[in-house]
Each structure stands twice: as structure tokens, then as C-alpha cells.
């Protein structure tokens, strides 16, 4: 069985979400967030569309610990700026956890 910090979430996000995430993380102590900021930048840069292409939502892979840190950081910004993003993150996490639970239930029945 996988430990909680080893869980990974595939989060769909838009560039404006990324800007808000970076802004929130920038308000936290650097030594706690520098690796996550670097990861967000690397993933964002690797997903940039060609010049002139429309900007579609992108996928971001985060561990449970990274997602916890991100949500904590977002909680320090004004509610009216982050509530839609936090709600969307919550919805995506619930969906993925439900899928993982169903997958594990099927595997246990087969065993």
C-alpha cells in the first residue's frame, strides 16, 4: 500500500491558475517552497504551446505533500482570489481519490 505522501495527483490547470499558485507560494518561507516553485516552472515550461496556439488547460503532477503545501499557501491569499481554484483542486482530488478507491476495490475482489 502506498503512503499518503507518495500519492500523486494529476491536476489540470490554466496559466492564470499557475500565476496564482506561484504568487501564493512566493509568500511562504523560501526553504519550504523553492523545490515546488521550481517543479511548477519546469512543468509549465515543458508544456508551453507553440507560438500562436491557443492556451488549453495543462496537467500538473503533484505529490500529496506538494498539494498540501500548495493548498496551505493558497489559504493565505484573499478568499475572493483563490476560492474558484481551491474548489477546482478539491473537485479534482475527490475524483482521483474515488477512482483509486474503486480500482483498489476491484483488485481486492479479484485477489
C-alpha positions in Angstrom: 0.0 0.0 0.0 1.2 3.5 -0.9 2.0 6.0 1.9 -0.1 9.2 1.8 2.9 11.4 0.8 3.7 9.1 -2.1 0.2 9.6 -3.6 0.3 11.6 -6.8 -2.4 13.8 -8.3 -2.7 14.8 -11.9 -4.1 18.4 -11.7 -5.4 20.2 -14.7 -4.7 23.9 -14.6 -4.7 27.0 -16.7 -1.9 29.6 -16.9 -3.8 32.1 -14.7 -4.0 29.3 -12.1 -0.3 28.8 -12.3 0.3 32.5 -11.8 -1.9 32.4 -8.7 -0.1 29.3 -7.4 3.3 30.9 -7.8 2.1 34.1 -6.1 0.8 32.2 -3.1 3.9 30.1 -2.8 6.1 33.3 -3.0 4.5 34.4 0.3 5.8 31.3 2.1 9.3 30.7 3.5 11.6 30.1 0.6 13.2 26.9 2.1 9.7 25.3 2.2 8.6 26.1 -1.3 11.6 26.5 -3.6 11.5 23.0 -4.9 7.8 23.2 -5.6 8.2 26.5 -7.4 10.9 25.0 -9.5 8.8 22.0 -10.3 5.8 24.2 -11.3 8.1 26.3 -13.6 9.7 23.2 -15.2 6.4 21.6 -15.9 4.9 24.8 -17.2 7.8 25.5 -19.5 7.7 21.9 -20.9 4.0 22.3 -21.7 4.1 25.7 -23.4 2.1 25.6 -26.6 3.7 26.7 -29.9 3.5 30.5 -30.6 0.1 31.5 -31.8 -1.6 28.4 -30.5 -4.5 28.7 -28.0 -3.7 28.0 -24.4 -5.6 24.9 -23.2 -5.6 23.6 -19.6 -2.4 21.7 -18.8 -1.7 18.8 -16.5 0.5 19.1 -13.4 1.6 16.1 -11.4 1.9 16.8 -7.7 2.6 14.6 -4.7 0.1 14.7 -1.8 2.7 16.6 0.3 3.2 19.2 -2.5 -0.5 19.6 -3.0 -0.9 20.1 0.8 1.7 22.8 0.7 0.1 24.5 -2.3 -3.4 24.5 -0.7 -1.9 25.9 2.5 -0.2 28.7 0.6 -3.4 29.5 -1.3 -5.2 29.7 2.0 -3.0 32.7 2.9 -4.4 34.7 -0.1 -7.7 36.5 -0.1 -10.7 34.2 -0.4 -12.2 36.0 -3.4 -9.0 35.5 -5.4 -8.5 31.8 -4.7 -11.9 30.2 -4.0 -12.5 29.0 -7.6 -9.0 27.5 -7.9 -9.3 25.8 -4.5 -12.8 24.4 -5.3 -11.5 23.1 -8.6 -8.4 21.4 -6.9 -10.8 19.9 -4.3 -13.0 18.5 -7.1 -10.1 17.0 -9.0 -8.7 15.4 -5.8 -12.0 13.9 -4.9 -12.4 12.4 -8.4 -9.0 10.9 -8.4 -9.3 9.5 -4.9 -12.7 8.0 -5.8 -11.1 6.4 -8.9 -8.2 5.0 -6.8 -10.7 3.6 -4.2 -12.7 1.9 -6.9 -9.6 0.5 -8.6 -8.4 -0.9 -5.2 -11.8 -2.4 -4.5 -11.8 -4.2 -7.9 -8.3 -5.5 -7.2 -9.2 -6.8 -3.8 -12.2 -8.7 -5.2 -10.0 -10.3 -7.9 -7.5 -11.5 -5.2 
